[in-house]
């Protein structure tokens, strides 16, 4: 069974990245990345998240819980920087859009029930 470090190194090499490239992309030091790849250290949750994003994979793959290295798009809420980076205006627009969607859906469902 591949270790966390083996999986990081494998994906790094599959993406034709040097340790320097991946460290930069994941906002880690080369020393940190090297220690993760050699299993001298385990990444903290934030570093693991950065590696997942930089390698375009999923944490379950890196942790050895699955053999599927493809990113988990269905559960990824970090699109457009994630909720913590949304502006108040963006939040208001999303809330308005969701409210309009729910009202439209209710009208459609109510219309089907009266038929």
C-alpha positions, 0 to 999 in steps of 0.5 A, spaced: 500 500 500 502 506 498 504 511 503 501 518 503 508 521 501 508 516 495 502 518 493 504 526 493 510 524 489 506 520 484 501 525 483 507 530 483 511 526 478 504 525 474 503 532 473 511 533 471 512 538 477 519 538 481 518 539 488 520 546 487 514 547 483 509 543 487 512 547 493 510 554 490 504 552 487 501 549 494 505 555 498 509 550 502 517 550 503 521 545 499 523 542 506 516 541 508 514 538 501 520 533 501 519 531 509 512 529 506 514 525 500 519 521 505 514 520 510 518 524 515 512 528 517 505 528 516 502 535 513 497 538 518 490 539 515 491 546 512 497 543 508 493 537 506 488 542 503 493 546 499 496 539 496 489 537 494 488 543 491 495 544 488 495 536 485 488 537 483 486 530 487 482 529 493 484 528 500 481 521 501 486 519 495 492 522 499 490 518 505 489 512 502 482 511 503 481 510 495 484 508 489 481 514 485 485 520 485 480 524 481 478 531 484 471 530 488 468 536 485 461 534 488 463 536 495 468 542 493 465 548 496 472 552 494 469 554 488 471 562 486 475 562 493 470 559 498 465 562 502 470 565 506 472 570 500 465 572 498 463 579 498 457 582 502 454 583 495 455 576 492 452 573 498 446 578 497 446 576 490 446 568 491 441 569 497 436 572 492 437 567 486 436 562 491 430 565 494 427 566 487 429 559 485 425 556 491 419 560 489 419 558 482 420 551 484 414 551 489 410 554 484 411 548 479 410 543 485 404 547 487 401 547 480 403 539 479 399 538 485 393 541 483 392 537 476 
